[in-house]
Amino acid sequence: MKSIQAEYNEASKAISIKKDAKIEDWVSVCRRFNDDVSRICDVTDIEDYTGLFECFDDENNKSFYLVKEDKALRRMKRRHFYDNLGLA
C-alpha cells in the first residue's frame, strides 16, 4: 500500500499533501512509528487515497499520512471488527 505524508487541520478538517512529501510504503511507515498508528477518517477528495492516519513517534509527536488502502487491509479491518463484536 502506498502512503504520503499529509497536513491536517483538526479544526477545519482540511487535508492536504505535505509539500515535498514522497510516496512511501505504508508498512515501512508503520514500522518507523512502531505501529503506533490509528485511522482518523475516510478520504474522498484526494485522488488515489482512501484514509487519513495519525502516527506517533517515541516522543508522542504526531504525523499524518494519507494511505491508499487495498482490499487486504479492508478485509483485515472487517475481520477484526467482527472479532471484537464476537461474531467471527
N, C-alpha and C positions, 0 to 999 in steps of 0.2 A: 504494500500500500504506500502511496506517496503522501507526503505531508510538506507543508511550508509554514514558516513562522509568520504569525499574524499579529496585528494590533487590534485590541478590543477595548472599546469604551463601555464600561459596565453601566454607566448612567444612561447613555443613549442607545445602547445595544448595537452600536456601529462596529462593523467588522471590515478590516482591510488587510491586504497582504503587506507585510513589513517591507520597507524599502531595502533593496539589495539582498533580499532573502533568496535562498536557493532551495530547490526541491530536495528533500531528504527522505530516506526510507523510514517509515513510521516505527518499525521495530527497533531501529537504531536509536531513534529519539527516545522511545520508552526506556531502553537500556540506560541511556545517558542520564535520565531522570529517575533511575531505579524504580521504574514502573509506578511512580507517584503521579499518575495522570487521571483526569476524570473528564467525562464528556459534559460540555455545558449546554449545547443546543444544536439543532439541525441548521444546516446552511443551505439556502436555496438560491441566493442571489449572486453567488460567486461560482462560476462555471467550473466543473470538474471536482468540486469539493462538497462533501455531504455533512461534515460535522466539525464543530469547533471544540477543541480540548484545551484544558489548562494543565500545565505541568509545573511541578515544584522541585527546585533543586535542594541541595543539602542545607542551605541557609533559609529555606522556605520562601525564596524569591519565585515569583510567578512568571511563566512564559505561556504564550498562547500559540496553538498550532491548528491550522486548517488541515483536515485529513480527508482523503478520498477513500471512503470505506468500501471494502469489497464484500462479496456475498458471504465469504467465510466468516468475516467479523460479525456481520449481521446475524448469521446463524448461531454463532457462539453466544452473542448477547441474548438472543431469544432463548437459547437453551438455558443459560444462567438465570434468566428472568423466570422461566417456568420452574427451574430447580428451587429458586427462592420462594416461589408460591407453593411448592410441594406438589406440583402437577407433573413432574417428569419421572 
